[in-house]
């Protein structure tokens, strides 16, 4: 691929977005904007600047989902640690009684 072909960079960025490889998509979009900051070379319905804006929104969305996912994992791990501490401190029987009541 010609590294100075704005349309090719734009198309590859779109493919990366579909594959959720947002870092590579951002690199291609930034390169396309360096070559043609005013978008004069691209005759597509969506221009590179709009695509970059959509990409940034998608990155924020994925980061939020990741934060929620990992937050839930850590909350569950914390809960498990508390249960393990209670079982080791009080033994298994009080723990089982709490589960059945």
Secondary structure, DSSP 8 states (H G I E B T S, - for coil): --TT-HHHHHHHHHHHHHTT-HHHHHHHHHHHHHH-TT--S--SSS-HHHHHHHHHHHHHHHHHHHHHHHHHHHHHHHHHHHHHHHHHHH-HHHHHHHHH-
